[in-house]
Amino acid sequence: MLWLLAPYALFLGALPLVDRVRPTVLGLPFLFFWMLVATLLTPVGVFLAWRGDRKRGRA
């Protein structure tokens, strides 16, 4: 279930650290790139939590 904390950490916990326009990554300001990566990694964290629950016989 700790995998479900990853999106929280990516979106809110690290936000003050990445709140900047420069540098740009792939033509996007760093903050937009960070949010894109966090959004794409959220389903991965949910899948890993689901798989861990299924292994323990909870689902």
SVG drawing of the C-alpha trace seen along z (x, -y; Angstrom):
<svg xmlns="http://www.w3.org/2000/svg" viewBox="-11 -30 29 45">
<polyline fill="none" stroke="black" stroke-width="0.4" points="0.0,0.0 3.0,-2.3 2.9,-2.6 -0.2,-4.8 1.9,-7.4 4.1,-7.9 1.7,-10.1 1.1,-12.2 4.9,-12.6 5.4,-13.4 2.6,-16.0 2.6,-17.7 5.7,-16.8 8.2,-17.7 6.2,-20.6 8.2,-23.3 11.4,-21.8 10.5,-21.8 8.5,-25.1 10.6,-26.8 10.4,-27.7 14.0,-27.1 15.5,-24.7 13.3,-23.4 13.0,-19.7 11.8,-18.5 10.7,-22.1 8.4,-22.2 9.1,-24.3 10.4,-22.1 7.2,-22.3 5.0,-21.1 7.4,-18.3 7.4,-17.2 3.6,-17.2 3.5,-15.2 5.9,-12.6 4.0,-12.4 0.7,-11.9 2.1,-9.1 3.6,-7.4 0.4,-7.5 -1.2,-4.5 2.1,-2.5 1.9,-3.1 -1.8,-2.0 -1.0,1.1 1.8,2.0 -0.4,1.5 -3.1,3.7 -0.7,6.4 0.7,6.4 -2.9,6.8 -3.7,9.6 -0.5,11.4 -1.7,11.3 -5.1,12.5 -7.0,9.3 -8.5,8.7"/>
</svg>
